[in-house]
């Protein structure tokens, strides 16, 4: 309704003003009759007589270039600019005057803008006023975006009074999002901010009055109003007043004051240097005085009075970060061991981890600052509730916002340190996230039993007496990424329910009996991906055991395995009972004084092993050990696809000593020689091997 009222008001005002100007123009009489010659002959001769009167000022030329500079900020921009304008009137010998109005601008910060306008002005035979219409294409570049708009205007230009009305309509994008990101922690939330540049549509209406004039200079005043509208209910409604003076035909000054509801009060000054040239304006109307003729010709050759800069304004909206797991606003409890005792907000964090544990609810985040880098006030461990997220300040993390996923960057370089000298440092519940900590413990760094959906990311483990990460009877999605496990043993994981397990980017450097033990059991489906990890230091390497009647897909890719000197393999994968295992092993390195990779299918297990581009480098001298070992026993079945692998020393061993087991190996020519041709290294074969064609779909 408010927009409709504004449009109606604008229309009524325009009609009333136009009517008044027309009435004034129709009743106006020549002010200097002495300069008019009597009518003799045709109209052209009369016009010529008037124009040659030495007392009549010369009319303005048809063409003009203008250099100008305006300071400082204005309506929809925040700095001054310089311009090169050009105005050209064509066919200036009749009552109709088409024109071209172009302007090129350069802001003080180097950003460009431009206007290209076309219009038509008409001088009736019996009225002392010029009527005009125009259309413009406007372009403006800002620091973050660029905008285009079209404009249309009407004008009535009398000898004393002038009226202009213009409308402005942005094209294409009028709401440009240029930055989204974390803004601040506030209270118990993370705030994100979206920064936009908005282009406004709108209109303006102005009246101009000539106050004083002479042959060389004049002074005029303009009073106008404007309204501009943009998204998010942005509105600029206000008025302006400006004084203009032409000191000479070449030099002019302008001062403008404006005030509106958005941009508030603005003062501007402008200086212009004009370069007129070309044929002078010749008017058809013979009933004009010299002064009227000069003023109307000046109006015809003057550029259109309008907002030449697209009205734009920056705007921001804030959004509370949401938990990506629930899409609910994330409530954050803050801890800083160097702070005074507080309430757990960002402004007043708790100074002990125990206070955070006592006050945090399910699905809250406990955000721990690095503090002084020591476990002071954080040395008794913590037991998490369901859905809680334990986050260290040295790691970024992602939250959901109304603008899409956004990262909260790390807030400190110091990694917060947690310790428990009498038990596990972190005890998990279901749906927990633990990220960005230095952990010391007398037992396990992280322990959880009968839980689901766990993420452990960027945690530095040390001094664990058993396993750094100990997960018993887990299920769902288990993600263990980019951790350093330096305790006695690395990872223990046991599951009998459906699970998806991701191990990626971890460093296992353990001094105990194993780097990793994973036991996949039950009658469910499991997926295990082990990618880009490093395993070293342990006595017994790593074990993956697949049992019961579960179905398991295993992906090993881009890992490096080694152990201390011993007889245990770097990685031992054992499929037993009635399980079904599909293994894809690619681009892994097994380099150690211990055997490399050992795969075994036993009891009633069914296994499919696909190995490509792996390296097995055995650096000890035992004649019975191999970089790669593949075995079947009991009533098991194994199918082996082996291509592009390298093994030194004794190379590859394929063993099937059981008369009830089935071992199939893909070969180019259905012989052991065909298998050897696909890989680099010697082959030792024991028992019955059935050769199948290669390549073939595993």
Secondary structure, DSSP 4 states (H G I P E B T S, - for coil): -HHHHHHHHHHHHHHHHHHHHHHHHHH---S-GGGPPPP-SSHHHHHHHHHT-TTSPPPPEEEEEEEEEEES-BTTBSS-EEEEEEEEEESTTSSEEEEEEEEEEEETTS-EEEEEEEEEEEE-SS-SEEEEEEEEEEEEE-SS-EEEEEEEEEEEEESSEEEEEEEEEEES-SEEEEEEEEEEEETTEEEEEEEEEEEPEEEEEEEEEEEEE-SS-EEEEEEEEEEEEETTTEEEEEEEEEEEEESSSSEEEEEEEEEETTT--EEEEEEEEEEEEEEEP----SS--HHHHHHHHHHHTSPP-S--S--EEEEEEEEE-B-TTT-SBPPEEEE-TTSPS--SSSSS-BSSHHHHHHH--TT-EEEE--TTSS-TT--B-EEPPTT-EEEETTS-EEEEETTEEEEE----SSPEEEEESSS-SEE--TT-EEEEEEEEESS-SEEEEEEEEEEEEEEEEE--SSEEEEEEEEEEEEEEES-EE-SSEEEEEEE-S-EEEEEES-EEE-SSS-SEEEEE-TTSEEEEEEES-EEES-SS-EEEEE-TT-EEEEEEES-EE--SSSSS-SEEEEE-TT-EEEEEEES-EEEESS--EEEEE-TT-EEEEEEES-EEEE-S--TT--SEEEEE-TT-EEEEEEES-EE-TT-EEEEE--SS-EEEEEESSSSHHHHHTTSBS-EEEEE--EEEESS---
